[in-house]
Amino acid sequence: MGIDHSTQTLAFCLSIDGVPEYWEEISLKGSTAFERVGDLYGKLAARFDNEQVDILVIEKTARVNSLDTAIKLGFVAGVIIGYFANKKVKVFEAPALSWQAATAKPTLSKADKLALRAANPKRSKSWYSNEERKIRKQRIIDWVYENFGMLVPSDCADAICISVYGSRKL
């Protein structure tokens, strides 16, 4: 199973031999990070208590814009890892660059970045970063569609790629 998570959502994909069988995105409820991780634990238990999961591959937190966000992502990852480790599931981390390179290859080349800047001159650095992120996310969605014929939301596409990556690597 592959999992992509944020402080607001959890997306997962159950796959068999690298073929996605079921995926879902779960919204976390609560006005604080503590309320959302409590909600997450309850939703994991309700969804997976009777599910046989052998291996969990979770995206490794790589780069965030603030220490506070990194800590809150750690809360979420800790609940996920703790829940599945308690069920004796083997847990592995997948660095974003590794699973992306092994599946969708969404990284923008220098030429891609220059073309984006030429087509959209005089934009802010943050605008370009945001557009590059949108392009990467769309490439991942497109890869899932091209390989499995499924049109899924961005976070589910990430979870599918993480699951496929885990199936290939483990």
Stockholm file with secondary structure:
# STOCKHOLM 1.0

chainA/1-170         MGIDHSTQTLAFCLSIDGVPEYWEEISLKGSTAFERVGDLYGKLAARFDNEQVDILVIEKTARVNSLDTAIKLGFVAGVIIGYFANKKVKVFEAPALSWQAATAKPTLSKADKLALRAANPKRSKSWYSNEERKIRKQRIIDWVYENFGMLVPSDCADAICISVYGSRKL
#=GR chainA/1-170 SS CEEEECSSEEEEEEEETTEEEEEEEEECCCSSHHHHHHHHHHHHHHHHTTCCCCEEEEEECCCCSCHHHHHHHHHHHHHHHHHHHHTTCEEEEEEHHHHHHHTTCCCCCHHHHHHHHHHSTTCCHHHHHHHHHHHHHHHHHHHHHHHHCCCCCHHHHHHHHHHHHHHHHC
#=GC SS_cons         CEEEECSSEEEEEEEETTEEEEEEEEECCCSSHHHHHHHHHHHHHHHHTTCCCCEEEEEECCCCSCHHHHHHHHHHHHHHHHHHHHTTCEEEEEEHHHHHHHTTCCCCCHHHHHHHHHHSTTCCHHHHHHHHHHHHHHHHHHHHHHHHCCCCCHHHHHHHHHHHHHHHHC
//
